[in-house]
Amino acid sequence: MTAIVTDVKYRMSLSLIRDLADRGVSVIACHSGEFPYALASRGVARSAQLPDCLQAPAEYLQELADLCRTCAETPVLLPVGAAALTLVTTPEGRSALEGLCRICLSDPDTLALANDKARLAALARTVGVPVPEEYRPRTPSDFEKLPYPVVIKPLCGEKQGLEAARRYVIARSAAQAREAFDTFTFDGQPPVVQQYLPGGGLGYSVVAQSGVIVNAICHRRVREYPLTGGPSTCCEVIDGEFLRIYAENLIKALNFTGPAMIEFKLDADGNPRLLEINPRLWGTFPLTRAARSSFAWDWYALAAGLTPERRPPRVGTRMYYLLSDARRGLAVLRQGKLGALAATLADWLLPRAREGIFEWGDLRASVSYLASYLRRGMGV
């Protein structure tokens, strides 16, 4: 059994590599540019450097095809990054890789729809999935009439090259809203302007095949950084039964195949509203490993034509990124919030809590990650 995992510079790739290696899968880790810390993992059988898929897509596909040909058996291709995933699912990508590897991914039209917040919201309404109220300001007077605060976000932040923490703005005045609106207008398309939801964030993540969910994990955000909103630094597995029907309706309507994280937020009354879908592995994917689910294997198995295990996650498991969570702890300490800092420290000691990267059984990769983080100046 062989898997080719792309974009191993991302944190979520390391959990995928470890889970597959634990199942006896021989993992080929692919990267472009600098040497990523994941290559130090015990789970990597060998590595390959590929061209940048954005700057040289034809060369990327050619070298990826050549890599597949070096495998003794037909490998499973598991793209982690959005750009690589999009490229291999295009007609050009499928043609270049036809017969050389196995994949479990949606077609380009489905991925484009899932990535387009406006079109996704319209689809959600037709299948009974609640979404935030939307506004369509066009004139200065329209901005003055909005019920502030409102959330403004691009149709697809990745197409604009925006990092996760910069893919939305909470505007509290007409001036802020107009500035964000202009910033996020891209390729002639205006951004999405939505009702602000004050409640907590939830994620219902799935691996699916032809519109049918094979395995799922639901989590709530416990902490995030920056404090004003950003990627999760700590999250917890919860019972997601109250979101299941919404997820099933969306995945069926999309006829979705592959992994995805469906993001919800609670409104003022505690009711969930759909925010977006990330049609790929997501930032807190290591929670699937911490919670002992079979999520990674199930994705591989679906592509390889094997039987998924469908082992559910352990409810109550928490996963945190120690270094990012520590930065958040320092931020709340500067604000004098000693209780919040104490809660963070207590989480690190809980038996049910797991650090997302560090594992004693894979010490080289764990230490390499720490060194990489420090080299980036404690960047997230």
C-alpha positions as CSV (number, residue, x, y, z in Angstrom):
1,M,0.0,0.0,0.0
2,T,1.5,3.3,-1.1
3,A,0.2,6.9,-0.6
4,I,1.6,10.1,-2.1
5,V,0.9,13.0,0.2
6,T,1.5,16.5,-1.2
7,D,2.1,19.8,0.5
8,V,3.7,18.4,3.6
9,K,4.7,21.9,4.7
10,Y,1.2,22.2,6.3
11,R,0.6,21.1,9.9
12,M,-2.3,18.8,9.0
13,S,-0.1,16.7,6.7
14,L,1.9,15.3,9.6
15,S,-1.2,13.7,11.2
16,L,-2.2,12.2,7.9
17,I,1.3,10.8,7.4
18,R,1.5,9.3,10.9
19,D,-2.0,7.7,10.7
20,L,-1.3,6.1,7.3
21,A,2.1,4.8,8.4
22,D,0.5,3.3,11.5
23,R,-1.7,1.3,9.1
24,G,1.3,0.0,7.2
25,V,1.0,2.4,4.3
26,S,4.3,3.5,2.6
27,V,4.1,7.3,2.5
28,I,5.9,9.4,-0.2
29,A,6.0,13.0,1.1
30,C,6.1,15.7,-1.5
31,H,7.1,19.3,-1.1
32,S,8.2,22.4,-3.0
33,G,10.8,24.9,-1.9
34,E,12.3,24.7,1.6
35,F,12.8,21.4,3.5
36,P,9.6,21.0,5.6
37,Y,9.7,19.5,9.1
38,A,7.3,16.7,8.2
39,L,10.1,15.0,6.2
40,A,11.7,14.1,9.5
41,S,8.8,12.0,10.5
42,R,9.2,8.3,11.1
43,G,6.1,7.8,8.8
44,V,7.8,9.1,5.7
45,A,9.2,6.2,3.6
46,R,10.7,8.6,1.0
47,S,10.3,12.2,-0.2
48,A,10.2,14.0,-3.5
49,Q,10.6,17.6,-4.4
50,L,8.1,18.9,-7.0
51,P,7.9,22.2,-8.9
52,D,5.6,24.9,-7.5
53,C,2.1,23.9,-8.7
54,L,1.0,27.5,-9.1
55,Q,4.0,28.8,-11.0
56,A,4.7,25.7,-13.1
57,P,1.5,23.6,-13.2
58,A,2.4,21.5,-16.3
59,E,5.8,20.7,-14.9
60,Y,4.2,19.8,-11.5
61,L,1.8,17.4,-13.2
62,Q,4.6,15.8,-15.3
63,E,6.9,15.2,-12.3
64,L,4.0,13.9,-10.2
65,A,3.1,11.5,-13.0
66,D,6.7,10.4,-13.2
67,L,6.7,9.9,-9.4
68,C,3.7,7.6,-9.7
69,R,5.4,5.5,-12.3
70,T,8.3,4.8,-9.8
71,C,5.9,3.0,-7.4
72,A,5.7,-0.7,-7.5
73,E,2.0,-0.6,-7.2
74,T,-0.6,2.1,-8.1
75,P,-0.4,4.7,-5.4
76,V,-3.2,6.7,-3.8
77,L,-2.8,10.4,-4.3
78,L,-3.8,12.6,-1.3
79,P,-3.4,16.3,-2.0
80,V,-3.3,18.4,1.1
81,G,-3.0,22.0,-0.2
82,A,-5.8,23.7,-2.0
83,A,-3.8,24.6,-5.1
84,A,-2.5,21.0,-5.6
85,L,-6.0,19.6,-5.0
86,T,-7.5,21.9,-7.6
87,L,-4.8,21.2,-10.2
88,V,-5.0,17.4,-10.0
89,T,-8.8,17.5,-10.4
90,T,-8.8,19.6,-13.5
91,P,-9.2,17.9,-16.9
92,E,-5.5,18.5,-17.5
93,G,-4.6,17.0,-14.2
94,R,-6.8,13.9,-14.5
95,S,-5.5,13.4,-18.0
96,A,-1.8,13.6,-16.9
97,L,-2.4,11.2,-14.0
98,E,-4.9,8.8,-15.6
99,G,-4.2,5.2,-14.8
100,L,-1.2,6.2,-12.6
101,C,-2.8,6.8,-9.3
102,R,-6.1,6.5,-7.4
103,I,-7.9,9.5,-5.9
104,C,-11.0,10.2,-3.8
105,L,-11.8,13.8,-4.8
106,S,-14.6,15.9,-6.2
107,D,-14.7,17.3,-9.7
108,P,-13.6,21.0,-10.4
109,D,-17.2,22.3,-10.6
110,T,-18.1,20.9,-7.2
111,L,-14.9,22.3,-5.6
112,A,-15.6,25.7,-7.2
113,L,-19.1,25.7,-5.9
114,A,-18.0,24.7,-2.4
115,N,-15.4,27.4,-2.4
116,D,-17.8,30.2,-3.5
117,K,-19.5,31.5,-0.4
118,A,-22.4,33.2,-2.2
119,R,-23.3,30.2,-4.4
120,L,-22.9,27.8,-1.4
121,A,-25.3,29.9,0.7
122,A,-27.9,29.9,-2.1
123,L,-27.6,26.1,-2.3
124,A,-27.8,25.7,1.4
125,R,-31.1,27.6,1.5
126,T,-32.6,25.2,-1.0
127,V,-31.8,22.1,1.1
128,G,-32.9,23.6,4.5
129,V,-29.5,24.6,5.9
130,P,-29.7,27.9,7.9
131,V,-27.3,30.6,6.8
132,P,-26.6,34.1,8.2
133,E,-28.7,37.0,6.8
134,E,-27.0,38.6,3.8
135,Y,-26.9,42.2,2.7
136,R,-26.1,43.7,-0.7
137,P,-24.8,47.3,-0.2
138,R,-23.9,49.2,-3.3
139,T,-24.2,52.9,-2.5
140,P,-22.8,54.9,0.4
141,S,-26.3,55.2,1.8
142,D,-26.6,51.4,1.8
143,F,-23.6,51.1,4.0
144,E,-25.0,53.6,6.5
145,K,-28.1,51.4,6.9
146,L,-26.4,48.1,7.7
147,P,-27.1,46.7,11.2
148,Y,-23.6,46.8,12.6
149,P,-21.5,44.9,13.3
150,V,-21.5,42.9,10.1
151,V,-19.0,40.4,8.7
152,I,-17.4,41.0,5.3
153,K,-15.4,38.3,3.5
154,P,-14.3,37.5,0.0
155,L,-16.1,34.9,-2.2
156,C,-12.9,32.8,-2.0
157,G,-10.1,34.1,0.1
158,E,-7.6,31.6,-1.3
159,K,-7.9,33.0,-4.8
160,Q,-6.8,36.4,-3.4
161,G,-3.9,34.7,-1.6
162,L,-5.2,35.7,1.8
163,E,-4.1,33.8,5.0
164,A,-6.9,32.3,7.1
165,A,-6.8,35.2,9.7
166,R,-7.2,37.8,6.9
167,R,-10.2,36.3,5.1
168,Y,-12.8,38.3,6.9
169,V,-13.4,41.6,8.6
170,I,-15.9,42.4,11.4
171,A,-17.0,45.9,10.4
172,R,-18.5,48.1,13.2
173,S,-19.0,51.3,11.1
174,A,-19.9,52.3,7.6
175,A,-16.3,53.5,7.0
176,Q,-14.9,50.1,8.0
177,A,-17.4,48.3,5.9
178,R,-16.7,50.3,2.8
179,E,-12.9,49.8,3.2
180,A,-13.3,46.0,3.7
181,F,-15.8,45.8,0.8
182,D,-13.3,47.5,-1.6
183,T,-10.4,45.3,-0.3
184,F,-12.3,42.0,-0.8
185,T,-13.8,42.9,-4.2
186,F,-11.8,40.6,-6.5
187,D,-12.0,40.1,-10.3
188,G,-15.1,42.3,-10.5
189,Q,-17.0,40.3,-7.9
190,P,-18.2,41.9,-4.7
191,P,-17.6,40.2,-1.3
192,V,-20.2,38.6,0.9
193,V,-21.7,40.9,3.6
194,Q,-23.4,39.0,6.4
195,Q,-25.1,39.2,9.7
196,Y,-22.6,39.1,12.6
197,L,-23.0,35.9,14.7
198,P,-21.8,36.3,18.3
199,G,-21.8,32.6,19.3
200,G,-19.1,30.0,19.2
201,G,-17.6,28.3,16.1
202,L,-18.3,24.7,15.2
203,G,-16.9,22.4,12.5
204,Y,-18.6,19.3,11.1
205,S,-15.9,17.5,9.1
206,V,-16.5,14.6,6.8
207,V,-14.9,12.2,4.3
208,A,-17.5,11.4,1.7
209,Q,-18.0,9.5,-1.5
210,S,-20.5,10.5,-4.2
211,G,-22.6,12.5,-1.8
212,V,-22.6,10.0,1.1
213,I,-20.8,10.6,4.3
214,V,-18.5,7.8,5.3
215,N,-17.0,9.2,8.5
216,A,-17.4,12.5,10.4
217,I,-16.0,14.4,13.3
218,C,-17.6,17.4,15.0
219,H,-15.7,19.9,17.0
220,R,-16.1,23.2,18.8
221,R,-13.6,26.0,18.9
222,V,-12.3,26.4,22.5
223,R,-9.6,29.1,21.8
224,E,-8.3,31.0,18.7
225,Y,-5.5,33.4,17.9
226,P,-5.5,36.3,17.3
227,L,-8.0,37.1,20.0
228,T,-10.1,39.1,17.6
229,G,-10.5,36.0,15.5
230,G,-8.3,33.6,13.6
231,P,-7.2,29.9,13.4
232,S,-8.1,27.6,16.3
233,T,-5.4,27.0,18.9
234,C,-7.5,24.5,20.9
235,C,-10.6,22.6,19.9
236,E,-12.8,19.8,21.3
237,V,-14.7,16.9,19.9
238,I,-18.4,17.2,20.6
239,D,-21.5,15.1,19.7
240,G,-22.5,16.6,16.4
241,E,-25.9,14.9,16.0
242,F,-27.6,18.3,15.9
243,L,-25.6,19.2,12.8
244,R,-25.7,15.8,11.1
245,I,-28.8,16.4,8.9
246,Y,-27.4,19.8,7.7
247,A,-24.1,18.2,6.7
248,E,-25.8,15.2,5.0
249,N,-28.1,17.6,3.0
250,L,-25.1,19.7,1.9
251,I,-22.9,16.8,1.0
252,K,-25.7,15.1,-0.9
253,A,-26.6,18.3,-2.8
254,L,-23.0,18.8,-3.8
255,N,-22.5,15.1,-4.6
256,F,-19.3,15.6,-2.8
257,T,-16.3,13.2,-2.7
258,G,-13.3,13.6,-0.4
259,P,-12.6,15.3,2.8
260,A,-14.2,18.6,3.9
261,M,-14.8,20.8,6.9
262,I,-18.3,22.4,7.1
263,E,-18.0,25.5,9.3
264,F,-20.9,26.7,11.4
265,K,-21.4,29.6,13.9
266,L,-24.0,30.1,16.6
267,D,-26.3,33.0,16.4
268,A,-27.5,35.1,19.4
269,D,-30.1,32.4,20.2
270,G,-27.7,29.5,20.1
271,N,-28.8,28.2,16.7
272,P,-26.2,27.1,14.1
273,R,-25.7,28.9,10.8
274,L,-23.6,27.8,7.9
275,L,-20.5,29.9,7.2
276,E,-18.6,28.0,4.6
277,I,-17.1,24.7,3.5
278,N,-13.4,24.0,3.2
279,P,-13.4,21.2,0.6
280,R,-10.0,19.7,1.7
281,L,-8.1,18.9,4.9
282,W,-8.6,21.7,7.4
283,G,-6.3,23.4,10.0
284,T,-7.4,21.3,13.0
285,F,-7.2,18.0,11.2
286,P,-4.8,16.6,13.9
287,L,-7.9,16.3,16.1
288,T,-8.9,13.3,14.1
289,R,-5.8,11.5,15.2
290,A,-6.0,12.7,18.8
291,A,-9.5,11.4,19.0
292,R,-8.5,8.0,17.6
293,S,-10.8,8.1,14.6
294,S,-10.1,6.3,11.4
295,F,-10.6,9.4,9.3
296,A,-7.2,9.3,7.5
297,W,-7.5,5.6,6.7
298,D,-11.0,6.0,5.5
299,W,-10.0,8.6,2.9
300,Y,-7.1,6.3,1.8
301,A,-9.4,3.3,1.7
302,L,-12.1,5.0,-0.4
303,A,-9.5,5.9,-3.0
304,A,-7.8,2.5,-3.0
305,G,-11.1,0.6,-3.2
306,L,-10.7,-0.9,0.3
307,T,-13.2,-1.1,3.1
308,P,-13.3,2.0,5.3
309,E,-13.3,1.3,9.1
310,R,-15.6,4.2,10.0
311,R,-14.3,4.3,13.5
312,P,-15.8,7.4,15.2
313,P,-13.8,10.0,17.2
314,R,-13.9,10.0,21.0
315,V,-16.2,12.7,22.2
316,G,-14.5,15.0,24.7
317,T,-11.0,14.8,23.3
318,R,-9.2,18.1,23.1
319,M,-6.4,19.0,20.7
320,Y,-4.2,22.1,21.1
321,Y,-1.2,23.6,19.3
322,L,1.1,24.4,22.2
323,L,3.1,27.2,20.6
324,S,0.1,29.0,19.1
325,D,-1.9,28.5,22.3
326,A,1.1,29.9,24.3
327,R,1.1,33.0,22.2
328,R,-2.6,33.4,22.9
329,G,-1.9,32.9,26.6
330,L,0.6,35.7,26.6
331,A,-1.9,37.9,24.8
332,V,-4.6,37.3,27.5
333,L,-2.0,37.8,30.2
334,R,-1.2,41.2,28.8
335,Q,-4.9,42.0,29.1
336,G,-4.9,41.0,32.8
337,K,-7.2,38.0,32.2
338,L,-5.5,35.6,34.6
339,G,-8.5,33.3,34.6
340,A,-8.3,32.7,30.9
341,L,-4.6,32.0,31.2
342,A,-5.2,29.5,34.0
343,A,-7.8,27.7,31.9
344,T,-5.3,27.4,29.0
345,L,-2.6,26.0,31.3
346,A,-5.1,23.5,32.8
347,D,-6.1,22.2,29.4
348,W,-2.5,21.3,28.7
349,L,-2.6,18.9,31.7
350,L,-5.9,17.2,31.0
351,P,-5.5,13.4,30.2
352,R,-8.0,13.8,27.4
353,A,-6.0,16.6,25.7
354,R,-3.4,16.1,23.1
355,E,-0.8,18.4,21.5
356,G,-1.4,18.5,17.7
357,I,2.2,18.0,16.6
358,F,4.3,16.7,19.4
359,E,4.6,12.9,19.8
360,W,7.3,11.1,21.7
361,G,7.1,8.3,19.2
362,D,8.0,10.7,16.4
363,L,10.5,12.9,18.2
364,R,12.5,14.0,15.2
365,A,9.5,15.5,13.4
366,S,8.3,17.1,16.7
367,V,11.6,18.8,17.4
368,S,11.9,19.9,13.7
369,Y,8.5,21.5,14.0
370,L,9.5,23.5,17.1
371,A,12.7,24.6,15.3
372,S,10.7,25.6,12.2
373,Y,8.3,27.6,14.3
374,L,11.0,29.5,16.2
375,R,12.8,30.3,12.9
376,R,9.6,31.9,11.6
377,G,9.7,34.2,14.6
378,M,6.9,32.4,16.4
379,G,4.6,32.8,13.5
380,V,1.4,30.8,13.2
